[in-house]
């Protein structure tokens, strides 16, 4: 197993993998419809989307965590 100190990177990898997969499929179908080569179109879009999403999530996630911390109030015991 992977050491817990890599949690942020592993989380970012899987989040970007799944979100880029889902979003690239939805956007590909929306743009071109269910054409005969939709799988090829989608896989090309997914590869590009993942290449953008992974480093973006790595860079943006600390900012998002900070914003969430500002918005959520502390739990009282």
OpenMM code with the backbone's topology and positions (N, CA, C; nanometers):
from openmm import Vec3, app, unit

residues = "UNK UNK UNK UNK UNK UNK UNK UNK UNK UNK UNK UNK UNK UNK UNK UNK UNK UNK UNK UNK UNK UNK UNK UNK UNK UNK UNK UNK UNK UNK UNK UNK UNK UNK UNK UNK UNK UNK UNK UNK UNK UNK UNK UNK UNK UNK UNK UNK UNK UNK UNK UNK UNK UNK UNK UNK UNK UNK UNK UNK UNK UNK UNK UNK UNK UNK UNK UNK UNK UNK UNK UNK UNK UNK UNK UNK UNK".split()
positions = [
    Vec3(0.0830, -0.1188, 0.0000),
    Vec3(0.0000, 0.0000, 0.0000),
    Vec3(0.0875, 0.1252, 0.0000),
    Vec3(0.0259, 0.2348, -0.0350),
    Vec3(0.0960, 0.3623, -0.0417),
    Vec3(0.0904, 0.4303, 0.0945),
    Vec3(0.1994, 0.4903, 0.1336),
    Vec3(0.2087, 0.5589, 0.2627),
    Vec3(0.1080, 0.6744, 0.2712),
    Vec3(0.0548, 0.6986, 0.3910),
    Vec3(-0.0464, 0.8027, 0.4128),
    Vec3(0.0045, 0.9432, 0.3812),
    Vec3(0.1352, 0.9629, 0.3851),
    Vec3(0.1870, 1.0962, 0.3566),
    Vec3(0.1609, 1.1379, 0.2115),
    Vec3(0.1247, 1.0442, 0.1256),
    Vec3(0.0932, 1.0737, -0.0140),
    Vec3(-0.0579, 1.0871, -0.0379),
    Vec3(-0.1326, 1.1006, 0.0704),
    Vec3(-0.2792, 1.1081, 0.0615),
    Vec3(-0.3248, 1.2127, -0.0392),
    Vec3(-0.2692, 1.3335, -0.0311),
    Vec3(-0.3120, 1.4423, -0.1192),
    Vec3(-0.2908, 1.4080, -0.2675),
    Vec3(-0.1792, 1.3479, -0.2992),
    Vec3(-0.1495, 1.3130, -0.4384),
    Vec3(-0.2387, 1.1997, -0.4867),
    Vec3(-0.2564, 1.0971, -0.4035),
    Vec3(-0.3409, 0.9836, -0.4417),
    Vec3(-0.4862, 1.0285, -0.4567),
    Vec3(-0.5335, 1.1099, -0.3617),
    Vec3(-0.6690, 1.1640, -0.3714),
    Vec3(-0.6844, 1.2450, -0.4996),
    Vec3(-0.5895, 1.3314, -0.5287),
    Vec3(-0.5947, 1.4144, -0.6493),
    Vec3(-0.5945, 1.3290, -0.7759),
    Vec3(-0.5149, 1.2231, -0.7745),
    Vec3(-0.5095, 1.1341, -0.8907),
    Vec3(-0.6462, 1.0723, -0.9185),
    Vec3(-0.7061, 1.0117, -0.8164),
    Vec3(-0.8349, 0.9453, -0.8379),
    Vec3(-0.9478, 1.0438, -0.8644),
    Vec3(-0.9456, 1.1577, -0.7973),
    Vec3(-1.0486, 1.2585, -0.8228),
    Vec3(-1.0401, 1.3084, -0.9664),
    Vec3(-0.9204, 1.3386, -1.0124),
    Vec3(-0.9054, 1.3874, -1.1495),
    Vec3(-0.9347, 1.2776, -1.2510),
    Vec3(-0.8982, 1.1550, -1.2206),
    Vec3(-0.9257, 1.0436, -1.3112),
    Vec3(-1.0761, 1.0254, -1.3309),
    Vec3(-1.1495, 1.0194, -1.2202),
    Vec3(-1.2939, 0.9956, -1.2289),
    Vec3(-1.3699, 1.1171, -1.2835),
    Vec3(-1.3368, 1.2352, -1.2364),
    Vec3(-1.4083, 1.3541, -1.2842),
    Vec3(-1.3801, 1.3810, -1.4315),
    Vec3(-1.2558, 1.3659, -1.4742),
    Vec3(-1.2251, 1.3880, -1.6152),
    Vec3(-1.2924, 1.2828, -1.7027),
    Vec3(-1.3030, 1.1602, -1.6528),
    Vec3(-1.3724, 1.0537, -1.7255),
    Vec3(-1.5193, 1.0896, -1.7469),
    Vec3(-1.5857, 1.1221, -1.6378),
    Vec3(-1.7289, 1.1517, -1.6444),
    Vec3(-1.7558, 1.2767, -1.7273),
    Vec3(-1.6825, 1.3837, -1.6987),
    Vec3(-1.7085, 1.5104, -1.7672),
    Vec3(-1.6728, 1.5046, -1.9157),
    Vec3(-1.5641, 1.4373, -1.9506),
    Vec3(-1.5286, 1.4278, -2.0919),
    Vec3(-1.6314, 1.3455, -2.1689),
    Vec3(-1.6868, 1.2420, -2.1068),
    Vec3(-1.7927, 1.1642, -2.1722),
    Vec3(-1.9171, 1.2497, -2.1927),
    Vec3(-1.9599, 1.3172, -2.0873),
    Vec3(-2.0804, 1.4004, -2.0962),
    Vec3(-2.0630, 1.5097, -2.2020),
    Vec3(-1.9502, 1.5778, -2.1995),
    Vec3(-1.9280, 1.6873, -2.2939),
    Vec3(-1.9112, 1.6348, -2.4362),
    Vec3(-1.8460, 1.5218, -2.4526),
    Vec3(-1.8308, 1.4634, -2.5866),
    Vec3(-1.9667, 1.4259, -2.6452),
    Vec3(-2.0504, 1.3592, -2.5666),
    Vec3(-2.1833, 1.3207, -2.6141),
    Vec3(-2.2673, 1.4456, -2.6417),
    Vec3(-2.2563, 1.5451, -2.5563),
    Vec3(-2.3307, 1.6696, -2.5767),
    Vec3(-2.2896, 1.7378, -2.7073),
    Vec3(-2.1603, 1.7401, -2.7353),
    Vec3(-2.1101, 1.8099, -2.8537),
    Vec3(-2.1328, 1.7361, -2.9842),
    Vec3(-2.1154, 1.6041, -2.9853),
    Vec3(-2.1244, 1.5311, -3.1125),
    Vec3(-2.2359, 1.4273, -3.1161),
    Vec3(-2.2969, 1.3988, -3.0006),
    Vec3(-2.4029, 1.2980, -2.9960),
    Vec3(-2.3453, 1.1573, -2.9902),
    Vec3(-2.4366, 1.0592, -2.9983),
    Vec3(-2.3955, 0.9182, -2.9929),
    Vec3(-2.3566, 0.8712, -3.1328),
    Vec3(-2.2450, 0.9220, -3.1840),
    Vec3(-2.1959, 0.8839, -3.3163),
    Vec3(-2.1203, 0.7519, -3.3075),
    Vec3(-2.0898, 0.6950, -3.4240),
    Vec3(-2.0288, 0.5616, -3.4259),
    Vec3(-1.8896, 0.5579, -3.3607),
    Vec3(-1.8160, 0.6667, -3.3661),
    Vec3(-1.6815, 0.6673, -3.3072),
    Vec3(-1.6739, 0.7473, -3.1766),
    Vec3(-1.7848, 0.7486, -3.1017),
    Vec3(-1.7889, 0.8248, -2.9769),
    Vec3(-1.6853, 0.7752, -2.8763),
    Vec3(-1.6571, 0.6461, -2.8751),
    Vec3(-1.5582, 0.5924, -2.7805),
    Vec3(-1.4207, 0.6517, -2.8089),
    Vec3(-1.3822, 0.6573, -2.9339),
    Vec3(-1.2534, 0.7159, -2.9714),
    Vec3(-1.2487, 0.8651, -2.9378),
    Vec3(-1.3542, 0.9349, -2.9704),
    Vec3(-1.3624, 1.0786, -2.9399),
    Vec3(-1.3519, 1.0998, -2.7890),
    Vec3(-1.4277, 1.0205, -2.7136),
    Vec3(-1.4283, 1.0338, -2.5684),
    Vec3(-1.2919, 1.0014, -2.5076),
    Vec3(-1.2283, 0.8936, -2.5511),
    Vec3(-1.0984, 0.8562, -2.4945),
    Vec3(-0.9922, 0.9623, -2.5219),
    Vec3(-0.9947, 1.0222, -2.6408),
    Vec3(-0.9016, 1.1318, -2.6703),
    Vec3(-0.9294, 1.2517, -2.5808),
    Vec3(-1.0577, 1.2840, -2.5632),
    Vec3(-1.0950, 1.3953, -2.4757),
    Vec3(-1.0570, 1.3645, -2.3316),
    Vec3(-1.0764, 1.2402, -2.2885),
    Vec3(-1.0439, 1.2006, -2.1519),
    Vec3(-0.8942, 1.2137, -2.1248),
    Vec3(-0.8125, 1.1678, -2.2166),
    Vec3(-0.6684, 1.1783, -2.2008),
    Vec3(-0.6264, 1.3241, -2.1828),
    Vec3(-0.6799, 1.4106, -2.2675),
    Vec3(-0.6471, 1.5527, -2.2580),
    Vec3(-0.6998, 1.6112, -2.1269),
    Vec3(-0.8243, 1.5789, -2.0925),
    Vec3(-0.8862, 1.6322, -1.9711),
    Vec3(-0.8097, 1.5870, -1.8462),
    Vec3(-0.7679, 1.4620, -1.8425),
    Vec3(-0.6932, 1.4130, -1.7269),
    Vec3(-0.5580, 1.4823, -1.7150),
    Vec3(-0.4929, 1.5051, -1.8291),
    Vec3(-0.3631, 1.5731, -1.8287),
    Vec3(-0.3744, 1.7153, -1.7740),
    Vec3(-0.4897, 1.7775, -1.7905),
    Vec3(-0.5133, 1.9110, -1.7359),
    Vec3(-0.5633, 1.9012, -1.5919),
    Vec3(-0.6527, 1.8072, -1.5646),
    Vec3(-0.7188, 1.7983, -1.4344),
    Vec3(-0.6239, 1.7605, -1.3207),
    Vec3(-0.5345, 1.6672, -1.3431),
    Vec3(-0.4488, 1.6203, -1.2338),
    Vec3(-0.3600, 1.7314, -1.1772),
    Vec3(-0.2817, 1.8001, -1.2603),
    Vec3(-0.2013, 1.9084, -1.2015),
    Vec3(-0.2870, 2.0230, -1.1482),
    Vec3(-0.4021, 2.0456, -1.2097),
    Vec3(-0.4906, 2.1514, -1.1612),
    Vec3(-0.5404, 2.1200, -1.0208),
    Vec3(-0.5826, 1.9974, -0.9977),
    Vec3(-0.6307, 1.9589, -0.8646),
    Vec3(-0.5170, 1.9655, -0.7627),
    Vec3(-0.3986, 1.9246, -0.8010),
    Vec3(-0.2832, 1.9330, -0.7107),
    Vec3(-0.2614, 2.0782, -0.6680),
    Vec3(-0.2704, 2.1706, -0.7637),
    Vec3(-0.2457, 2.3121, -0.7340),
    Vec3(-0.3616, 2.3800, -0.6625),
    Vec3(-0.4837, 2.3444, -0.6955),
    Vec3(-0.6015, 2.4144, -0.6452),
    Vec3(-0.6528, 2.3585, -0.5131),
    Vec3(-0.6286, 2.2327, -0.4843),
    Vec3(-0.6873, 2.1715, -0.3650),
    Vec3(-0.6505, 2.2414, -0.2340),
    Vec3(-0.5281, 2.2907, -0.2146),
    Vec3(-0.5011, 2.3632, -0.0892),
    Vec3(-0.5885, 2.4890, -0.0747),
    Vec3(-0.6125, 2.5575, -0.1837),
    Vec3(-0.6979, 2.6767, -0.1806),
    Vec3(-0.8409, 2.6368, -0.1469),
    Vec3(-0.8882, 2.5288, -0.2051),
    Vec3(-1.0241, 2.4815, -0.1788),
    Vec3(-1.0382, 2.4396, -0.0320),
    Vec3(-0.9396, 2.3703, 0.0210),
    Vec3(-0.9433, 2.3309, 0.1625),
    Vec3(-0.9492, 2.4539, 0.2532),
    Vec3(-0.8729, 2.5569, 0.2179),
    Vec3(-0.8738, 2.6792, 0.2965),
    Vec3(-1.0116, 2.7468, 0.2906),
    Vec3(-1.0706, 2.7535, 0.1719),
    Vec3(-1.2028, 2.8148, 0.1566),
    Vec3(-1.3088, 2.7369, 0.2350),
    Vec3(-1.3016, 2.6067, 0.2298),
    Vec3(-1.3976, 2.5242, 0.3042),
    Vec3(-1.3810, 2.5480, 0.4544),
    Vec3(-1.2576, 2.5576, 0.5005),
    Vec3(-1.2319, 2.5843, 0.6421),
    Vec3(-1.2868, 2.7200, 0.6850),
    Vec3(-1.2800, 2.8177, 0.5967),
    Vec3(-1.3350, 2.9502, 0.6271),
    Vec3(-1.4862, 2.9504, 0.6340),
    Vec3(-1.5490, 2.8687, 0.5517),
    Vec3(-1.6950, 2.8677, 0.5426),
    Vec3(-1.7596, 2.7825, 0.6519),
    Vec3(-1.6994, 2.6707, 0.6840),
    Vec3(-1.7562, 2.5809, 0.7846),
    Vec3(-1.7159, 2.6251, 0.9242),
    Vec3(-1.8106, 2.6193, 1.0150),
    Vec3(-1.7777, 2.6541, 1.1530),
    Vec3(-1.7220, 2.5317, 1.2244),
    Vec3(-1.6458, 2.5565, 1.3275),
    Vec3(-1.5853, 2.4495, 1.4060),
    Vec3(-1.6949, 2.3724, 1.4795),
    Vec3(-1.6720, 2.2432, 1.4963),
    Vec3(-1.7663, 2.1615, 1.5724),
    Vec3(-1.7469, 2.1889, 1.7207),
    Vec3(-1.8558, 2.1985, 1.7921),
    Vec3(-1.8443, 2.2136, 1.9377),
    Vec3(-1.8572, 2.0772, 2.0030),
    Vec3(-1.7821, 2.0555, 2.1066),
    Vec3(-1.7822, 1.9242, 2.1743),
    Vec3(-1.9070, 1.9006, 2.2518),
] * unit.nanometer
topology = app.Topology()
chain = topology.addChain("A")
for resn in residues:
    res = topology.addResidue(resn, chain)
    for name in ("N", "CA", "C"):
        topology.addAtom(name, app.Element.getBySymbol(name[0]), res)
